[in-house]
Amino acid sequence: MKNGRPKAELVITPAEREQLEALVRSRSLPAALVLRAKLVLACESESNQRVAQQLDVHPATVGKWRRRFIELRIAGLHDELRPGKPRSIEDERLAGLIQKTLHTQPATGTHWSVRGMALETGLSKSAVHRFFQLFGLKPHRQENFKLSTDPFFIEKVRDVVGLYLSPPEKALVLCVDEKSQVQALERTQPLLPLGFDYAEGVTHDYVRHGTTTLFAALNVLDGSVIAQCKPRHRHQEFLAFLRTIEAAVPADLNIHLICDNYATHKHAKVKAWLAARPRWQIHFTPTYASWLNQVERFFALITDKAIRRGSFVSVRDLVNKIDHFISHYNQSCRPFVWTATADSILAKLQRLCQRINGTGH
C-alpha cells in the first residue's frame, strides 16, 4: 500500500533536457536556478525523498520545484516577480527632473551635477543619481564634434573611403601628413620606476630643447610607414619628403596620395611637381575631416608609445628615438582595418545634424 497522494508524472522532452543540462553546466547563472535544474533532472528517475537526500535539500523543496516544472515547464524554475515597495516619487516630479536636466542650466554654472539637481528638485542625491543612470543622462560629460563645411564633402568621402575598401590594382595607397611641433621635453628629475602597487612617477615640470616635425606616409596595404623628421614643415620639406616616397616606391606602381587641405600640400611648386609625374594622384580629405586619414591613427600610436612619456635631452635625441620606434614598428606592422562605408559615415552625419536641429534623437 502506497502512502500519500500519487504524484503527477514528470516527463522531460529532449529539448527541455538539453536546456536543463545547459543550466546545470552554467557558471554564471544564480546557484538557486542551477540547483532547481538539477532537482528536475533527478526527479525524472528518482523519488522526491531520494533526490532530497542526494542534493541535501528538504523534501518539500523538491516537491515544490517538481510541481512548478510540471505546471510551467522551464519558465517555472525562475523566481517570480515580487511587488516590492511602491514608488515614492511621482511621475510629474520625475518628468520635471528630466526636463530640467535636458533643457536648462543652473544659474551659476554650465551644467547640472547630481548635488545641484538634488537641491533644485528637492530629491535626494541617491534618487537623482539613480534616475540619471536609469535614463542615461550624463550632464557632466561633453563630446566634441566639428561639421565639415566642404562643398564637396560627399564626393571626397566616397573617394577616400573607396580607396580604403577597394584599392586600385598595381598601385600603392599612401596616407600622408605631418605631425608638427613635436617637442623635445626633458623632465627636470629622473623618473620613479613602476613598482608593486604604485604607478610610474614623473615630474610635472620640464626643460624645452626645441621641436621637430614628423612627416609620415602610411601604406594602407600592409601598415608600413615611411617617415622622416625635419626641422620645419614648409612646402620645401613636404617636397623633399615626396621625393623620398618617389625613391622608395617601385617604378611600376602608381601612387595614390591621401592628405588633408593644409596649404603646404596645395602649394604651386607641389602641384607642379605632382603634375610632372603622371603616376601620382592626390586625394584630399574634406575640410575638418582629418579623421578620414589613417595616418592620424599612426600618429596617435607613436605619441602614446614613444613620445608622450619620454624624456629627451635634445632634439637629436628625440629624432633618434622616433626613428628607432619606426624601424621596429615596420618589422611587425599590420594594416589598420577600415570597416566604415561611405554610406554609414553619411548616415551618421545625418543623425548628428538631426540632433543639432532638434528633429531627431
N, C-alpha and C positions, 0 to 999 in steps of 0.2 A: 504494500500500500504506500503510495507516494504522499509526502507531506507538502502542504502549501498549494497555492494556486498554480496551475500549469502556466509556464512561461511561453510567450509568443516566440515563434521560430525566428531565428536570426539568420538571414541569408545575405551573403555579400556577393555582389556581381564582380566579374573580373575587372571592370573599370574602377569600381569602388575600392577593390583590393589594391590596385595599383596606386590610387590616391592615398589610401591609408598607409601603405608601406612607405610612400614618399614622406608623409608626415612623421612617421617613426624615425626615418633616417635624418630628418632635418636637424641642424644645429643652431638655427636662428629663430625658429618658432618658439612660442611660450612653452615651458615644460609641461604645463597643465594640458595643453592641447595634444602634445606628444603622448602623454600618459593615456588620454582618452582614446587615441587611435590604437594604442597597444591593448587597451581593455576590449575594444570592439573586435579586434582580430583574434584575441584569445577566446572570447565568448562564442565564437563560431563552433568550436570543438570542445570547450570545457564548460563546466558548471560555474555559476556565479561564485560559489564558495571556493572552488579550486582556483579560479582566476584571482580572487581576493588574496588567497594565500601566496600565490606566485608573485603578485605585484605589491604585496604588503599594503593593501588598502582595505577599507571596511566593505563588507558585502553590500551594504546599502548603496555605496558609491558605484559599485559595479552595476547593480540593478538600475540605478538612475540613468547612467550613460548608455546602457543597453537599450532601455526604453526610448531614450531620446534618439538614438540611431534608428531604431525601427520606425519611429514616427516621422522623423525629419531627415533621415539619412545623414550624410556627412555634414551638411549645414547645421544639424543639431548639436554637433560637438563644439561649436564655437559658443562663447559666452553671449548671453542675451544682453541687449542694451538695458541699462538701468536709468531710471528717470533723473536721478541726481538732484542737486539743489537748483531751484528756479532762478532765472536771471534776475539780477537786481538793477541792471542798467537798461532803461527803456530804449526802444528803437529811435525815438526822437533825439535823445542825448547822444547816441552812437552816430546818428546821421550828422548831428552838429559837429561832433569831433572830426569826422571825415571831411566835412565841408570846410571847416576852418583850416585843417592841415593842407588841403589841396589848393585852396583859393585865397588864403590870407597870409599875412606876415605879422610877426609880433611887432609891437610899437617900437621896441628898442633893438631890433635885430633883423637879420635877413631870412631866418628860417626857424621853425619850431623845434624845440627839444622836448624830450619826454617830460621833464620837470616843468618847463614853460607851459606846455599844453595842459598838464595836470592842474596848474594854478589857474589857467584860463577857463577850464571847463568844470573845475570842482571835483574831478575824478581823481582817484588815487594814481600814483606813479605806476604801480604794477598793472592797473587796468589799462592805462594809456599804452604802456609798453606791450601788453598782450594784444590790444587791438591793432597797434602798428604792425606787429608780427603777423597777425591773422590776415590783414588786408594788404600786406606787402608794402606798407608806407615807409619810406626812408628819407625823411626830410633832412637828415644830417649829411646825406651823400649828394654828390653832384658829378655828372658825367659831361665830358667835353665833346663838342662836335663843331664842324665847320662845313658849311654848304659851299660847293664849288659854284663860282659864277661864270665858268667857262661856257660860251655859247655852243661849243661842240662837245660838251661833256659826254653825251650818249655815244657819239661816234668814237671818241677816244677810249672810253671804257671798253667798248666792243673790240676795238683794235688791239689794245694791250692784253685784255683777257684772252682774246683769240690766240695771241702768240703763246700764252702760258698753256692753254688747254690743247691747242693743236699747232705746235711749232712747225714751220715750213721745213721741207726736206733740203738737204745739202746746204744748211745754214746754221748759224750759231745765234742764239738769242742771249744778249747780254744786258743785264740791268746795271746801269752806271749812275753813280752820284759821288759827291764828295762830302766827307764829314769834316767840317771846318772848325777851327778854334779848339782843337784837341789840346788840352792844357797839360804841361809837364809840371805836376804838383808834387812837391816833396814835403812829407809830413815832418813837423818840427821835432818829433820824438819817435823812437822806434816803436813798431807795432807790438802789442801784447799778444802773444800767440794764443790760438784756440786751445781750450782745455776742457776737462770734465766739468760740466755744469756752468760754464761761462763762455761767452762768445769772444771772438777776436776783438781786441781793443785798439782804437785808433784815435789820435788827437784830432780835435776839430779844426785846428789851425794848420797852415801850410805855407811854404815858400813857392812863389811862382817863378818858373825858369823859362817861360816862353810857350809858344804854341806851334802846332804843325797841322797840316791839312791832309787827311787820308782820302786819296782817290781810290775807288774800288769798282770793279766790274765783276758781277756775279753771273756765272754760267748757269742758266736755268736748267740745262740738261743734266748736269752732274753735280752742281753745287760748288764747284771750284771757284776760286777768286783770284783775279789779277789785281794787284794793289801796289800803290806807291805813295809814299809820304812826301809832301812838298811844302815849302815854307809859306806859300800863298795860294790863293785859289782864283786866279785871273784866267782869262781865256788862253794866255800863253801856257800856263800849267795844264789846262784842260787839253789843249792841242798836243802837248808833249805826251800826255797820258794816252790820247788816241793813237799816237804813233807807236807807243808801247803795245797797245792792243793789236794794231795792224801787224806788227812783227811777230806777235805770239800766235795769231790765228792762221791756220793753213790757208794758202792762197786759193785753194779750190772751194772754199766755203764762203757763202755770203754772210754778212754781219747785220743783224737787226739790233739796233741800239735803243733801249728804253731809258729815258731820262726825264727829269722834270723841266719846268719852264724858267729855271734860273737864267738870268741874262747872259752869263758866260756861255751857256750851251747854245745860245742863238746869236752869238757874235758873228759879224760878217766874215771874219777870217775862218771861223769854224765852219760856217756854211760853205765857203769856197773850198775848203779842204775836203769836206764830205762830197761836194758836187764833183770834184775831180776823181773820185773813187766810186765807180758805179756799184761795187759790191756792198757798199754801206747804205743802210736805210735807217733813218732815225724816226722814232715814235715817241711823241710827248704824252706824258700823263696829263690829265686835266688839272687846272689850277686848284690849289688846296686839296690835292688828292695824292700826296706823296705815298700814302699807304698802299697804292697800287704798285709801287716799285719794290720788288722783292729784296733789293739790296739794303733797304731800310731794316729788314729783319736781320741781315748780317751785321749791320752797324749796332743794333741793339745787343746782339750776341757778343761782339768783341768788346763793347763798352762794359757789359756785365762781367765778362770773364777775364779781361786783361787790362782795362783802363781805370774803371771807377775806384777800385780798391787798391790800386797800385801807388807806389811812391817812387818818383823819378828824380834823379839828381840833375838831369839836364834834358834838353830836347833830344839830343842824340840818344840818351838812354831810353827815352820814351819810344823813339822811332825803332830802335833795335828790338825792344820788347814787342812792339806791334808786328814787326817783320817776323820775329820768332813765332809768335802766335799764328800768323797766317801760314807760314811754312808747315807747321804741324797740323793746322786745320785742313790744309789741302791734301794731306796724306790720308785722311779718313773722312773726307767731306761727303755729305749726302745732300741731294737737292731738297729744297723746301717744296712740299706738296701743295699745290694750289688747287682748291676744290670749288671755289665760288664761281658761278657762271655770271655772265653779264646780266642776264635776266634777274637772277637772285639779288645782285647788287642794286639794280634799278628798282626792284620791288621793295627792298629795304629802305632805299632813299625815299620812295613814295610814302611808306608808312611814317617815316620821320617827318616829312612835310605835312602829313595829315595831323600828326601830333602838334606840330608848331601852329597850324592853322585852327586847331581845335575841332577838326572834323573827324577824328578817329582816336582810337585808344592804343 
